[in-house]
Amino acid sequence: MELDAWAFSSQWVRAWNSHDVEAVLAHFGDDVVFTSPVAAAMYPETAGVIRGKTDLRHYWTGALQRIPDLHFVVEAVYRGIDTVVINYRNQQGGLVNEVLRFGDDDLGIEGHGTYLITGDWAAAPIQTDATG
């Protein structure tokens, strides 16, 4: 993967903040699979799994209609093997990670919207076996 993670994230946030779904979709392949708890809430029949660029367009267009003040601020960008993680705050100040995996053509083939949960981490049990 030769993708410049920082340049990609800059284009990604500009497209989202312009509410330009087509500009966001330009970075994804036709067979992309995207998961999100927001998708699960909006379209329960999907169980939060959106398959293909056409359905992803439908989901993101619907999300923009339901969240007209949508705005993201990138906090950090992480690069891995064929993977970029964009850590950002949404319009409500919530922390979100967009975990994106790319194919050889530098188009997204898989994405996951993940949201910070709160809880008492100190009280959480620690798994010590291999099944954890």
The first five atom37 places (N, CA, C, CB, O) and aatype in JSON, in Angstrom:
{
  "aatype": [12, 6, 10, 3, 0, 17, 0, 13, 15, 15, 5, 17, 19, 1, 0, 17, 2, 15, 8, 3, 19, 6, 0, 19, 10, 0, 8, 13, 7, 3, 3, 19, 19, 13, 16, 15, 14, 19, 0, 0, 0, 12, 18, 14, 6, 16, 0, 7, 19, 9, 1, 7, 11, 16, 3, 10, 1, 8, 18, 17, 16, 7, 0, 10, 5, 1, 9, 14, 3, 10, 8, 13, 19, 19, 6, 0, 19, 18, 1, 7, 9, 3, 16, 19, 19, 9, 2, 18, 1, 2, 5, 5, 7, 7, 10, 19, 2, 6, 19, 10, 1, 13, 7, 3, 3, 3, 10, 7, 9, 6, 7, 8, 7, 16, 18, 10, 9, 16, 7, 3, 17, 0, 0, 0, 14, 9, 5, 16, 3, 0, 16, 7],
  "atom_mask": [
    [1, 1, 1, 1, 1],
    [1, 1, 1, 1, 1],
    [1, 1, 1, 1, 1],
    [1, 1, 1, 1, 1],
    [1, 1, 1, 1, 1],
    [1, 1, 1, 1, 1],
    [1, 1, 1, 1, 1],
    [1, 1, 1, 1, 1],
    [1, 1, 1, 1, 1],
    [1, 1, 1, 1, 1],
    [1, 1, 1, 1, 1],
    [1, 1, 1, 1, 1],
    [1, 1, 1, 1, 1],
    [1, 1, 1, 1, 1],
    [1, 1, 1, 1, 1],
    [1, 1, 1, 1, 1],
    [1, 1, 1, 1, 1],
    [1, 1, 1, 1, 1],
    [1, 1, 1, 1, 1],
    [1, 1, 1, 1, 1],
    [1, 1, 1, 1, 1],
    [1, 1, 1, 1, 1],
    [1, 1, 1, 1, 1],
    [1, 1, 1, 1, 1],
    [1, 1, 1, 1, 1],
    [1, 1, 1, 1, 1],
    [1, 1, 1, 1, 1],
    [1, 1, 1, 1, 1],
    [1, 1, 1, 0, 1],
    [1, 1, 1, 1, 1],
    [1, 1, 1, 1, 1],
    [1, 1, 1, 1, 1],
    [1, 1, 1, 1, 1],
    [1, 1, 1, 1, 1],
    [1, 1, 1, 1, 1],
    [1, 1, 1, 1, 1],
    [1, 1, 1, 1, 1],
    [1, 1, 1, 1, 1],
    [1, 1, 1, 1, 1],
    [1, 1, 1, 1, 1],
    [1, 1, 1, 1, 1],
    [1, 1, 1, 1, 1],
    [1, 1, 1, 1, 1],
    [1, 1, 1, 1, 1],
    [1, 1, 1, 1, 1],
    [1, 1, 1, 1, 1],
    [1, 1, 1, 1, 1],
    [1, 1, 1, 0, 1],
    [1, 1, 1, 1, 1],
    [1, 1, 1, 1, 1],
    [1, 1, 1, 1, 1],
    [1, 1, 1, 0, 1],
    [1, 1, 1, 1, 1],
    [1, 1, 1, 1, 1],
    [1, 1, 1, 1, 1],
    [1, 1, 1, 1, 1],
    [1, 1, 1, 1, 1],
    [1, 1, 1, 1, 1],
    [1, 1, 1, 1, 1],
    [1, 1, 1, 1, 1],
    [1, 1, 1, 1, 1],
    [1, 1, 1, 0, 1],
    [1, 1, 1, 1, 1],
    [1, 1, 1, 1, 1],
    [1, 1, 1, 1, 1],
    [1, 1, 1, 1, 1],
    [1, 1, 1, 1, 1],
    [1, 1, 1, 1, 1],
    [1, 1, 1, 1, 1],
    [1, 1, 1, 1, 1],
    [1, 1, 1, 1, 1],
    [1, 1, 1, 1, 1],
    [1, 1, 1, 1, 1],
    [1, 1, 1, 1, 1],
    [1, 1, 1, 1, 1],
    [1, 1, 1, 1, 1],
    [1, 1, 1, 1, 1],
    [1, 1, 1, 1, 1],
    [1, 1, 1, 1, 1],
    [1, 1, 1, 0, 1],
    [1, 1, 1, 1, 1],
    [1, 1, 1, 1, 1],
    [1, 1, 1, 1, 1],
    [1, 1, 1, 1, 1],
    [1, 1, 1, 1, 1],
    [1, 1, 1, 1, 1],
    [1, 1, 1, 1, 1],
    [1, 1, 1, 1, 1],
    [1, 1, 1, 1, 1],
    [1, 1, 1, 1, 1],
    [1, 1, 1, 1, 1],
    [1, 1, 1, 1, 1],
    [1, 1, 1, 0, 1],
    [1, 1, 1, 0, 1],
    [1, 1, 1, 1, 1],
    [1, 1, 1, 1, 1],
    [1, 1, 1, 1, 1],
    [1, 1, 1, 1, 1],
    [1, 1, 1, 1, 1],
    [1, 1, 1, 1, 1],
    [1, 1, 1, 1, 1],
    [1, 1, 1, 1, 1],
    [1, 1, 1, 0, 1],
    [1, 1, 1, 1, 1],
    [1, 1, 1, 1, 1],
    [1, 1, 1, 1, 1],
    [1, 1, 1, 1, 1],
    [1, 1, 1, 0, 1],
    [1, 1, 1, 1, 1],
    [1, 1, 1, 1, 1],
    [1, 1, 1, 0, 1],
    [1, 1, 1, 1, 1],
    [1, 1, 1, 0, 1],
    [1, 1, 1, 1, 1],
    [1, 1, 1, 1, 1],
    [1, 1, 1, 1, 1],
    [1, 1, 1, 1, 1],
    [1, 1, 1, 1, 1],
    [1, 1, 1, 0, 1],
    [1, 1, 1, 1, 1],
    [1, 1, 1, 1, 1],
    [1, 1, 1, 1, 1],
    [1, 1, 1, 1, 1],
    [1, 1, 1, 1, 1],
    [1, 1, 1, 1, 1],
    [1, 1, 1, 1, 1],
    [1, 1, 1, 1, 1],
    [1, 1, 1, 1, 1],
    [1, 1, 1, 1, 1],
    [1, 1, 1, 1, 1],
    [1, 1, 1, 1, 1],
    [1, 1, 1, 0, 1]
  ],
  "atom_positions": [
    [[0.85, -1.18, 0.0], [0.0, 0.0, 0.0], [0.9, 1.23, 0.0], [-0.97, 0.0, 1.23], [1.74, 1.41, 0.88]],
    [[0.7, 2.07, -0.98], [1.48, 3.3, -1.09], [0.68, 4.51, -0.63], [1.95, 3.51, -2.53], [1.14, 5.65, -0.77]],
    [[-0.49, 4.3, -0.1], [-1.38, 5.37, 0.31], [-0.73, 6.26, 1.37], [-2.69, 4.8, 0.85], [-0.18, 5.77, 2.35]],
    [[-0.79, 7.57, 1.16], [-0.32, 8.54, 2.15], [-1.45, 8.73, 3.15], [0.11, 9.92, 1.47], [-2.45, 9.38, 2.85]],
    [[-1.3, 8.17, 4.34], [-2.37, 8.16, 5.34], [-2.78, 9.56, 5.75], [-1.94, 7.38, 6.57], [-3.97, 9.83, 5.93]],
    [[-1.83, 10.46, 5.9], [-2.15, 11.82, 6.32], [-2.91, 12.57, 5.22], [-0.87, 12.59, 6.69], [-3.91, 13.24, 5.5]],
    [[-2.45, 12.45, 3.98], [-3.14, 13.1, 2.86], [-4.55, 12.53, 2.7], [-2.34, 12.93, 1.53], [-5.51, 13.26, 2.48]],
    [[-4.67, 11.2, 2.82], [-5.98, 10.57, 2.72], [-6.92, 11.11, 3.79], [-5.86, 9.05, 2.84], [-8.05, 11.47, 3.5]],
    [[-6.44, 11.16, 5.04], [-7.31, 11.61, 6.13], [-7.72, 13.07, 5.95], [-6.62, 11.42, 7.48], [-8.82, 13.45, 6.33]],
    [[-6.85, 13.87, 5.38], [-7.18, 15.28, 5.12], [-8.29, 15.37, 4.07], [-5.93, 16.06, 4.65], [-9.23, 16.16, 4.22]],
    [[-8.18, 14.58, 3.01], [-9.22, 14.55, 1.97], [-10.53, 14.01, 2.54], [-8.78, 13.7, 0.77], [-11.6, 14.52, 2.25]],
    [[-10.42, 12.97, 3.36], [-11.58, 12.32, 3.96], [-12.37, 13.3, 4.82], [-11.15, 11.11, 4.8], [-13.59, 13.4, 4.68]],
    [[-11.68, 14.03, 5.71], [-12.38, 14.95, 6.61], [-12.95, 16.15, 5.84], [-11.43, 15.44, 7.72], [-14.03, 16.64, 6.16]],
    [[-12.22, 16.61, 4.83], [-12.75, 17.71, 4.0], [-14.04, 17.29, 3.3], [-11.71, 18.16, 2.96], [-15.01, 18.04, 3.27]],
    [[-14.03, 16.08, 2.75], [-15.23, 15.58, 2.05], [-16.4, 15.44, 3.01], [-14.93, 14.23, 1.37], [-17.52, 15.85, 2.69]],
    [[-16.15, 14.85, 4.18], [-17.24, 14.7, 5.15], [-17.76, 16.06, 5.62], [-16.76, 13.9, 6.36], [-18.98, 16.26, 5.69]],
    [[-16.87, 16.98, 5.92], [-17.31, 18.28, 6.42], [-17.99, 19.12, 5.35], [-16.14, 19.05, 6.98], [-18.71, 20.06, 5.67]],
    [[-17.77, 18.77, 4.09], [-18.49, 19.4, 2.98], [-19.79, 18.66, 2.67], [-17.61, 19.45, 1.72], [-20.57, 19.09, 1.82]],
    [[-20.01, 17.55, 3.37], [-21.17, 16.69, 3.15], [-21.21, 16.17, 1.72], [-22.47, 17.44, 3.47], [-22.28, 16.05, 1.11]],
    [[-20.03, 15.85, 1.18], [-19.87, 15.38, -0.19], [-19.67, 13.86, -0.18], [-18.67, 16.1, -0.89], [-18.54, 13.38, -0.18]],
    [[-20.76, 13.14, -0.18], [-20.72, 11.68, -0.1], [-19.93, 11.09, -1.27], [-22.14, 11.11, -0.07], [-19.18, 10.14, -1.1]],
    [[-20.11, 11.65, -2.46], [-19.4, 11.11, -3.63], [-17.89, 11.25, -3.48], [-19.87, 11.82, -4.9], [-17.15, 10.37, -3.91]],
    [[-17.43, 12.34, -2.89], [-15.99, 12.51, -2.67], [-15.47, 11.49, -1.66], [-15.68, 13.95, -2.19], [-14.36, 10.99, -1.8]],
    [[-16.26, 11.18, -0.64], [-15.85, 10.15, 0.33], [-15.83, 8.79, -0.36], [-16.81, 10.13, 1.56], [-14.88, 8.03, -0.21]],
    [[-16.88, 8.49, -1.12], [-16.99, 7.19, -1.79], [-15.9, 6.97, -2.84], [-18.34, 7.07, -2.44], [-15.59, 5.83, -3.17]],
    [[-15.33, 8.04, -3.37], [-14.29, 7.91, -4.4], [-13.09, 7.13, -3.9], [-13.84, 9.3, -4.87], [-12.3, 6.62, -4.7]],
    [[-12.93, 7.02, -2.6], [-11.8, 6.31, -2.0], [-12.09, 4.84, -1.71], [-11.38, 7.01, -0.73], [-11.27, 4.16, -1.09]],
    [[-13.26, 4.35, -2.14], [-13.66, 2.98, -1.82], [-13.97, 2.19, -3.07], [-14.87, 2.99, -0.89], [-14.47, 2.73, -4.06]],
    [[-13.66, 0.89, -3.02], [-13.98, 0.0, -4.12], [-15.45, -0.37, -4.14], [0.0, 0.0, 0.0], [-16.17, -0.14, -3.16]],
    [[-15.89, -0.93, -5.25], [-17.3, -1.28, -5.43], [-17.79, -2.33, -4.44], [-17.54, -1.77, -6.83], [-18.96, -2.34, -4.08]],
    [[-16.9, -3.22, -4.0], [-17.28, -4.32, -3.12], [-16.95, -4.06, -1.66], [-16.59, -5.58, -3.56], [-16.83, -5.0, -0.88]],
    [[-16.8, -2.81, -1.29], [-16.46, -2.45, 0.08], [-17.48, -3.01, 1.07], [-16.37, -0.92, 0.23], [-18.67, -3.12, 0.77]],
    [[-16.99, -3.36, 2.25], [-17.85, -3.78, 3.35], [-17.57, -2.82, 4.5], [-17.6, -5.29, 3.77], [-16.41, -2.6, 4.87]],
    [[-18.63, -2.25, 5.07], [-18.48, -1.26, 6.13], [-19.39, -1.65, 7.28], [-18.8, 0.17, 5.63], [-20.55, -2.0, 7.07]],
    [[-18.86, -1.58, 8.52], [-19.67, -1.88, 9.69], [-19.74, -0.67, 10.6], [-19.1, -3.09, 10.45], [-18.79, 0.11, 10.71]],
    [[-20.89, -0.51, 11.25], [-21.07, 0.62, 12.14], [-22.29, 0.4, 13.02], [-21.21, 1.92, 11.35], [-23.32, -0.08, 12.54]],
    [[-22.19, 0.73, 14.31], [-23.38, 0.68, 15.15], [-24.42, 1.73, 14.74], [-23.0, 0.89, 16.61], [-25.61, 1.55, 15.01]],
    [[-24.0, 2.8, 14.11], [-24.95, 3.79, 13.6], [-25.76, 3.18, 12.47], [-24.21, 5.08, 13.11], [-26.98, 3.38, 12.39]],
    [[-25.1, 2.44, 11.59], [-25.82, 1.74, 10.52], [-26.82, 0.75, 11.09], [-24.84, 1.02, 9.58], [-27.93, 0.62, 10.58]],
    [[-26.42, 0.06, 12.16], [-27.33, -0.9, 12.8], [-28.56, -0.2, 13.35], [-26.62, -1.65, 13.92], [-29.67, -0.74, 13.27]],
    [[-28.38, 0.99, 13.9], [-29.52, 1.74, 14.45], [-30.41, 2.29, 13.34], [-29.01, 2.89, 15.34], [-31.64, 2.28, 13.46]],
    [[-29.8, 2.78, 12.28], [-30.57, 3.37, 11.19], [-31.27, 2.31, 10.33], [-29.67, 4.21, 10.31], [-32.41, 2.5, 9.9]],
    [[-30.59, 1.22, 10.09], [-31.09, 0.16, 9.22], [-30.92, -1.18, 9.93], [-30.34, 0.17, 7.84], [-30.0, -1.94, 9.6]],
    [[-31.79, -1.49, 10.88], [-31.63, -2.71, 11.7], [-31.53, -3.99, 10.87], [-32.8, -2.83, 12.65], [-30.89, -4.95, 11.3]],
    [[-32.14, -4.01, 9.71], [-32.11, -5.21, 8.88], [-30.7, -5.55, 8.39], [-33.03, -5.05, 7.69], [-30.45, -6.67, 7.96]],
    [[-29.77, -4.58, 8.45], [-28.39, -4.82, 8.02], [-27.53, -5.4, 9.13], [-27.77, -3.54, 7.52], [-26.43, -5.88, 8.86]],
    [[-28.0, -5.36, 10.37], [-27.21, -5.73, 11.55], [-25.91, -4.93, 11.61], [-26.89, -7.24, 11.53], [-24.93, -5.37, 12.2]],
    [[-25.92, -3.75, 10.99], [-24.77, -2.87, 11.03], [-23.7, -3.16, 9.99], [0.0, 0.0, 0.0], [-22.63, -2.56, 10.03]],
    [[-23.98, -4.06, 9.06], [-23.02, -4.4, 8.0], [-23.57, -3.91, 6.67], [-22.75, -5.95, 7.96], [-24.61, -4.36, 6.2]],
    [[-22.84, -2.98, 6.07], [-23.23, -2.41, 4.78], [-22.31, -3.01, 3.72], [-23.14, -0.84, 4.79], [-21.09, -2.92, 3.83]],
    [[-22.9, -3.61, 2.69], [-22.11, -4.31, 1.66], [-22.27, -3.61, 0.31], [-22.54, -5.79, 1.55], [-23.38, -3.48, -0.22]],
    [[-21.15, -3.18, -0.24], [-21.12, -2.6, -1.57], [-21.25, -1.08, -1.55], [0.0, 0.0, 0.0], [-21.85, -0.5, -0.65]],
    [[-20.68, -0.47, -2.57], [-20.64, 0.99, -2.66], [-22.04, 1.59, -2.8], [-19.78, 1.4, -3.84], [-22.29, 2.67, -2.25]],
    [[-22.93, 0.93, -3.5], [-24.29, 1.45, -3.68], [-25.01, 1.55, -2.34], [-25.09, 0.57, -4.64], [-25.63, 2.57, -2.04]],
    [[-24.93, 0.48, -1.53], [-25.58, 0.51, -0.22], [-24.87, 1.45, 0.75], [-25.62, -0.9, 0.37], [-25.5, 2.05, 1.62]],
    [[-23.56, 1.59, 0.6], [-22.81, 2.53, 1.44], [-23.23, 3.96, 1.12], [-21.29, 2.35, 1.23], [-23.36, 4.79, 2.02]],
    [[-23.44, 4.25, -0.16], [-23.94, 5.58, -0.57], [-25.29, 5.85, 0.08], [-24.05, 5.67, -2.11], [-25.53, 6.94, 0.6]],
    [[-26.17, 4.85, 0.05], [-27.5, 4.99, 0.64], [-27.4, 5.27, 2.15], [-28.34, 3.72, 0.39], [-28.07, 6.16, 2.67]],
    [[-26.55, 4.51, 2.84], [-26.37, 4.69, 4.28], [-25.82, 6.07, 4.6], [-25.43, 3.61, 4.85], [-26.37, 6.78, 5.43]],
    [[-24.73, 6.46, 3.94], [-24.11, 7.75, 4.26], [-24.99, 8.93, 3.87], [-22.76, 7.86, 3.57], [-25.0, 9.94, 4.57]],
    [[-25.72, 8.82, 2.78], [-26.65, 9.89, 2.4], [-27.76, 10.02, 3.44], [-27.26, 9.62, 1.0], [-28.12, 11.12, 3.83]],
    [[-28.28, 8.89, 3.89], [-29.3, 8.89, 4.93], [-28.78, 9.46, 6.24], [0.0, 0.0, 0.0], [-29.49, 10.18, 6.93]],
    [[-27.54, 9.13, 6.57], [-26.94, 9.65, 7.81], [-26.81, 11.18, 7.74], [-25.55, 9.0, 8.06], [-27.09, 11.87, 8.72]],
    [[-26.4, 11.69, 6.61], [-26.28, 13.15, 6.47], [-27.64, 13.84, 6.55], [-25.6, 13.5, 5.14], [-27.73, 14.96, 7.05]],
    [[-28.67, 13.18, 6.07], [-30.01, 13.76, 6.18], [-30.47, 13.79, 7.64], [-31.01, 12.97, 5.33], [-31.13, 14.73, 8.07]],
    [[-30.11, 12.77, 8.4], [-30.5, 12.7, 9.81], [-29.61, 13.53, 10.73], [-30.48, 11.26, 10.27], [-30.01, 13.9, 11.84]],
    [[-28.4, 13.82, 10.26], [-27.44, 14.58, 11.07], [-26.94, 15.76, 10.24], [-26.24, 13.67, 11.53], [-25.8, 15.76, 9.78]],
    [[-27.79, 16.77, 10.05], [-27.42, 17.88, 9.16], [-26.25, 18.72, 9.66], [-28.61, 18.77, 8.95], [-25.63, 19.44, 8.88]],
    [[-25.94, 18.64, 10.95], [-24.81, 19.4, 11.49], [-23.54, 18.56, 11.59], [-25.17, 19.96, 12.86], [-22.61, 18.93, 12.31]],
    [[-23.5, 17.42, 10.88], [-22.35, 16.53, 10.94], [-21.07, 17.3, 10.65], [-22.51, 15.37, 9.96], [-20.96, 18.03, 9.66]],
    [[-20.09, 17.12, 11.54], [-18.79, 17.78, 11.39], [-17.75, 16.97, 12.16], [-18.83, 19.27, 11.89], [-17.99, 16.58, 13.31]],
    [[-16.61, 16.73, 11.53], [-15.56, 15.94, 12.16], [-14.3, 16.79, 12.35], [-15.24, 14.7, 11.32], [-14.01, 17.68, 11.54]],
    [[-13.58, 16.51, 13.41], [-12.26, 17.1, 13.65], [-11.29, 15.95, 13.89], [-12.28, 18.1, 14.89], [-11.44, 15.2, 14.86]],
    [[-10.3, 15.81, 13.01], [-9.33, 14.73, 13.14], [-8.41, 15.02, 14.32], [-8.51, 14.55, 11.83], [-7.84, 16.11, 14.43]],
    [[-8.27, 14.03, 15.19], [-7.4, 14.12, 16.36], [-6.05, 13.44, 16.1], [-8.08, 13.48, 17.57], [-5.01, 13.94, 16.54]],
    [[-6.07, 12.31, 15.38], [-4.85, 11.56, 15.11], [-5.09, 10.63, 13.93], [-4.39, 10.77, 16.36], [-6.22, 10.27, 13.62]],
    [[-4.0, 10.24, 13.29], [-4.05, 9.3, 12.17], [-3.0, 8.23, 12.42], [-3.82, 10.03, 10.79], [-1.86, 8.53, 12.76]],
    [[-3.4, 6.97, 12.25], [-2.52, 5.84, 12.45], [-2.42, 5.06, 11.14], [-3.02, 4.92, 13.61], [-3.4, 4.93, 10.4]],
    [[-1.21, 4.55, 10.85], [-1.01, 3.76, 9.64], [-0.48, 2.39, 10.02], [-0.05, 4.48, 8.67], [0.44, 2.27, 10.82]],
    [[-1.06, 1.37, 9.42], [-0.6, 0.0, 9.63], [-0.38, -0.65, 8.28], [0.0, 0.0, 0.0], [-0.22, 0.03, 7.27]],
    [[-0.36, -1.97, 8.27], [-0.23, -2.71, 7.02], [-1.58, -2.68, 6.31], [0.25, -4.19, 7.28], [-2.55, -3.27, 6.79]],
    [[-1.63, -2.01, 5.18], [-2.87, -1.87, 4.4], [-4.02, -1.26, 5.19], [-3.29, -3.22, 3.88], [-5.18, -1.42, 4.82]],
    [[-3.71, -0.56, 6.28], [-4.74, -0.04, 7.18], [-4.44, 1.39, 7.59], [-4.86, -0.93, 8.41], [-3.29, 1.76, 7.85]],
    [[-5.5, 2.18, 7.66], [-5.42, 3.54, 8.21], [-6.51, 3.65, 9.26], [-5.57, 4.64, 7.08], [-7.64, 3.21, 9.04]],
    [[-6.18, 4.24, 10.39], [-7.16, 4.52, 11.43], [-7.21, 6.04, 11.61], [-6.79, 3.8, 12.79], [-6.2, 6.69, 11.87]],
    [[-8.41, 6.58, 11.45], [-8.61, 8.01, 11.66], [-9.35, 8.17, 12.97], [-9.4, 8.68, 10.47], [-10.5, 7.73, 13.11]],
    [[-8.7, 8.8, 13.92], [-9.29, 9.09, 15.22], [-9.83, 10.51, 15.15], [-8.25, 8.91, 16.4], [-9.07, 11.44, 14.87]],
    [[-11.12, 10.69, 15.4], [-11.71, 12.01, 15.26], [-12.81, 12.24, 16.27], [-12.26, 12.19, 13.86], [-13.3, 11.32, 16.91]],
    [[-13.19, 13.5, 16.4], [-14.35, 13.88, 17.2], [-15.47, 14.25, 16.25], [-14.02, 15.07, 18.18], [-15.26, 14.92, 15.24]],
    [[-16.68, 13.78, 16.59], [-17.84, 14.13, 15.77], [-18.48, 15.42, 16.28], [-18.87, 12.98, 15.77], [-17.96, 16.05, 17.2]],
    [[-19.58, 15.8, 15.68], [-20.26, 17.06, 15.99], [-20.74, 17.13, 17.44], [-21.44, 17.25, 15.05], [-21.01, 18.22, 17.94]],
    [[-20.84, 16.01, 18.11], [-21.24, 15.98, 19.52], [-20.04, 15.91, 20.45], [-22.16, 14.8, 19.78], [-20.21, 15.85, 21.67]],
    [[-18.84, 15.93, 19.89], [-17.63, 15.82, 20.7], [-17.23, 14.4, 21.01], [0.0, 0.0, 0.0], [-16.24, 14.18, 21.71]],
    [[-17.99, 13.43, 20.51], [-17.67, 12.02, 20.77], [-16.44, 11.57, 20.02], [0.0, 0.0, 0.0], [-16.2, 11.98, 18.88]],
    [[-15.65, 10.72, 20.65], [-14.46, 10.15, 20.01], [-14.84, 8.93, 19.18], [-13.4, 9.77, 21.06], [-15.57, 8.04, 19.63]],
    [[-14.34, 8.92, 17.95], [-14.64, 7.86, 17.0], [-13.34, 7.45, 16.32], [-15.71, 8.33, 15.95], [-12.46, 8.28, 16.09]],
    [[-13.24, 6.17, 15.99], [-12.16, 5.68, 15.14], [-12.78, 5.1, 13.89], [-11.27, 4.62, 15.89], [-13.69, 4.27, 13.97]],
    [[-12.3, 5.52, 12.75], [-12.65, 4.91, 11.48], [-11.47, 4.03, 11.1], [-12.97, 6.0, 10.35], [-10.37, 4.53, 10.84]],
    [[-11.69, 2.73, 11.08], [-10.64, 1.76, 10.78], [-10.85, 1.31, 9.34], [-10.65, 0.53, 11.78], [-11.87, 0.7, 9.02]],
    [[-9.9, 1.63, 8.48], [-10.07, 1.4, 7.04], [-8.94, 0.52, 6.52], [-10.11, 2.74, 6.28], [-7.77, 0.76, 6.78]],
    [[-9.33, -0.5, 5.77], [-8.35, -1.4, 5.14], [-8.42, -1.2, 3.64], [-8.61, -2.91, 5.51], [-9.5, -1.05, 3.07]],
    [[-7.25, -1.19, 3.0], [-7.15, -0.85, 1.59], [-6.59, -2.01, 0.78], [-6.28, 0.38, 1.41], [-5.81, -2.82, 1.28]],
    [[-7.02, -2.07, -0.48], [-6.5, -3.07, -1.42], [-5.26, -2.55, -2.13], [0.0, 0.0, 0.0], [-4.78, -1.46, -1.85]],
    [[-4.76, -3.36, -3.05], [-3.55, -3.0, -3.78], [-3.72, -1.73, -4.61], [-3.15, -4.14, -4.69], [-2.73, -1.06, -4.92]],
    [[-4.95, -1.4, -4.96], [-5.22, -0.2, -5.76], [-5.44, 1.04, -4.89], [-6.44, -0.42, -6.65], [-5.84, 2.09, -5.4]],
    [[-5.17, 0.92, -3.6], [-5.34, 2.01, -2.62], [-6.8, 2.45, -2.47], [-4.5, 3.19, -3.03], [-7.07, 3.57, -2.03]],
    [[-7.74, 1.58, -2.83], [-9.15, 1.84, -2.58], [-9.57, 1.04, -1.36], [-10.03, 1.47, -3.82], [-9.12, -0.09, -1.15]],
    [[-10.45, 1.64, -0.56], [-10.93, 0.97, 0.64], [-11.74, -0.26, 0.31], [0.0, 0.0, 0.0], [-12.63, -0.23, -0.53]],
    [[-11.4, -1.36, 0.99], [-12.15, -2.6, 0.79], [-12.95, -2.98, 2.03], [-11.2, -3.74, 0.42], [-13.86, -3.81, 1.98]],
    [[-12.59, -2.35, 3.15], [-13.26, -2.67, 4.42], [-13.13, -1.47, 5.34], [-12.66, -3.95, 5.08], [-12.09, -0.82, 5.4]],
    [[-14.21, -1.18, 6.06], [-14.18, -0.09, 7.01], [-15.03, -0.41, 8.22], [0.0, 0.0, 0.0], [-16.0, -1.17, 8.14]],
    [[-14.65, 0.19, 9.35], [-15.38, -0.03, 10.59], [-15.45, 1.29, 11.35], [-14.7, -1.12, 11.45], [-14.42, 1.87, 11.7]],
    [[-16.66, 1.77, 11.61], [-16.86, 2.91, 12.48], [-16.92, 2.4, 13.9], [0.0, 0.0, 0.0], [-17.79, 1.59, 14.23]],
    [[-16.02, 2.86, 14.76], [-15.98, 2.39, 16.14], [-16.06, 3.59, 17.08], [-14.69, 1.57, 16.41], [-15.45, 4.63, 16.82]],
    [[-16.81, 3.45, 18.14], [-17.13, 4.57, 19.03], [-16.63, 4.29, 20.44], [-18.64, 4.82, 19.05], [-16.76, 3.18, 20.95]],
    [[-16.05, 5.31, 21.05], [-15.56, 5.2, 22.42], [-16.71, 4.91, 23.36], [-14.83, 6.49, 22.84], [-17.75, 5.57, 23.34]],
    [[-16.5, 3.9, 24.19], [-17.47, 3.61, 25.24], [-16.87, 4.05, 26.55], [-17.86, 2.11, 25.27], [-15.65, 4.12, 26.7]],
    [[-17.71, 4.35, 27.5], [-17.21, 4.75, 28.8], [-17.52, 3.64, 29.78], [-17.83, 6.09, 29.26], [-18.46, 2.87, 29.6]],
    [[-16.73, 3.57, 30.81], [-16.93, 2.55, 31.82], [-15.79, 2.59, 32.81], [0.0, 0.0, 0.0], [-14.84, 3.36, 32.67]],
    [[-15.9, 1.76, 33.78], [-14.88, 1.68, 34.81], [-13.88, 0.61, 34.4], [-15.5, 1.37, 36.21], [-14.03, -0.56, 34.74]],
    [[-12.85, 1.03, 33.65], [-11.87, 0.08, 33.14], [-11.08, -0.58, 34.27], [-10.92, 0.78, 32.19], [-10.66, -1.73, 34.13]],
    [[-10.87, 0.12, 35.36], [-10.1, -0.44, 36.46], [-10.83, -1.64, 37.09], [-9.82, 0.63, 37.51], [-10.19, -2.54, 37.63]],
    [[-12.15, -1.63, 37.02], [-12.93, -2.71, 37.64], [-13.19, -3.86, 36.68], [-14.24, -2.16, 38.16], [-13.73, -4.89, 37.09]],
    [[-12.83, -3.7, 35.41], [-13.1, -4.74, 34.42], [-12.2, -5.94, 34.66], [-12.91, -4.2, 32.99], [-11.02, -5.77, 34.96]],
    [[-12.75, -7.15, 34.54], [-11.92, -8.34, 34.73], [-10.88, -8.46, 33.61], [-12.79, -9.62, 34.79], [-11.14, -8.07, 32.47]],
    [[-9.74, -9.0, 33.95], [-8.67, -9.2, 32.97], [-8.68, -10.66, 32.56], [-7.27, -8.79, 33.56], [-8.65, -11.56, 33.4]],
    [[-8.73, -10.9, 31.23], [-8.67, -12.26, 30.7], [-7.23, -12.73, 30.73], [-9.25, -12.33, 29.27], [-6.33, -12.03, 30.27]],
    [[-7.01, -13.91, 31.26], [-5.64, -14.42, 31.31], [-5.47, -15.7, 30.49], [-5.24, -14.69, 32.74], [-4.36, -16.18, 30.33]],
    [[-6.58, -16.24, 29.96], [-6.44, -17.45, 29.17], [-6.44, -17.12, 27.69], [-7.56, -18.45, 29.51], [-6.69, -15.97, 27.31]],
    [[-6.18, -18.08, 26.86], [-6.05, -17.86, 25.42], [-7.39, -17.63, 24.74], [-5.37, -19.03, 24.78], [-7.41, -17.27, 23.57]],
    [[-8.5, -17.83, 25.43], [-9.81, -17.64, 24.8], [-10.29, -16.21, 24.89], [-10.82, -18.55, 25.43], [-11.3, -15.87, 24.27]],
    [[-9.61, -15.35, 25.63], [-9.99, -14.01, 25.98], [-10.32, -13.12, 24.91], [0.0, 0.0, 0.0], [-10.65, -11.96, 25.15]]
  ]
}
